[in-house]
């Protein structure tokens, strides 16, 4: 998909799965004109990255509140607890696979 039909001015008028009369030009799904026609501006990827970064910030805030005994993990609904534990477990597994350039001595000194 999609085969496109254009208006006389060249704008996309409709999308089709198969070529039909007047719609035999093929464009890939990710083509900017197709994305604009279906209402995607290309900013969604940027928002997804911002959302992921913001979720990480929220996770860190919750961790900080728990460490400072301002919030108990049991104060959160069970669904939220499960999601936090799942994310924390995933992050720990990813961290174990990453390259560690500094010793885990706890020292912040750069050698």
ROPALO-815851 format. One record per residue (C-alpha): residue in one letter; x, y, z. Coordinates in steps of 0.5 Angstrom, whole numbers, padded with zeros to 4 digits, always signed. Layout:
AXYZ/...
This chain:
X+0000+0000+0000/X-0001+0006-0002/X-0003+0007-0009/X-0005+0014-0009/X-0010+0019-0013/X-0008+0026-0014/X-0012+0032-0015/X-0011+0036-0021/X-0007+0041-0017/X-0002+0035-0015/X-0005+0034-0008/X-0006+0027-0006/X-0014+0026-0006/X-0015+0018-0004/X-0010+0012-0002/X-0012+0005-0005/X-0009-0002-0003/X-0009-0004-0011/X-0008+0000-0017/X-0015+0003-0020/X-0016+0008-0025/X-0013+0014-0024/X-0009+0012-0018/X-0003+0008-0021/X+0002+0012-0017/X+0005+0008-0012/X+0009+0011-0005/X+0011+0008+0001/X+0008+0008+0007/X+0013+0012+0010/X+0013+0018+0005/X+0012+0025+0007/X+0006+0026+0003/X+0003+0020+0005/X+0004+0021+0012/X+0001+0028+0012/X-0005+0025+0008/X-0006+0021+0014/X-0005+0026+0019/X+0002+0025+0021/X+0007+0030+0021/X+0013+0026+0023/X+0013+0029+0030/X+0010+0023+0033/X+0017+0020+0034/X+0020+0026+0037/X+0014+0026+0042/X+0015+0019+0043/X+0022+0020+0045/X+0020+0026+0050/X+0015+0021+0053/X+0020+0016+0054/X+0025+0021+0057/X+0019+0024+0061/X+0017+0017+0064/X+0024+0016+0066/X+0024+0022+0070/X+0018+0020+0073/X+0021+0014+0075/X+0027+0017+0078/X+0022+0022+0082/X+0019+0016+0085/X+0025+0012+0087/X+0028+0019+0090/X+0021+0019+0094/X+0022+0012+0096/X+0029+0013+0098/X+0027+0019+0102/X+0022+0015+0106/X+0016+0020+0103/X+0013+0015+0099/X+0012+0008+0100/X+0012+0003+0094/X+0006+0000+0098/X+0002+0007+0097/X+0002+0006+0090/X-0004+0002+0087/X-0002-0006+0085/X-0002-0004+0078/X+0003+0002+0079/X+0007-0003+0083/X+0008-0008+0078/X+0009-0003+0072/X+0015+0000+0076/X+0018-0007+0078/X+0018-0009+0071/X+0021-0003+0068/X+0026-0003+0074/X+0028-0010+0072/X+0028-0009+0065/X+0033-0003+0066/X+0037-0007+0071/X+0038-0013+0065/X+0040-0008+0060/X+0045-0005+0065/X+0048-0012+0066/X+0049-0012+0058/X+0052-0005+0057/X+0059-0004+0057/X+0062-0002+0064/X+0068+0003+0063/X+0069+0005+0071/X+0070+0000+0077/X+0063-0001+0081/X+0067+0002+0087/X+0063+0007+0088/X+0068+0012+0087/X+0066+0018+0083/X+0074+0019+0081/X+0076+0019+0074/X+0082+0016+0073/
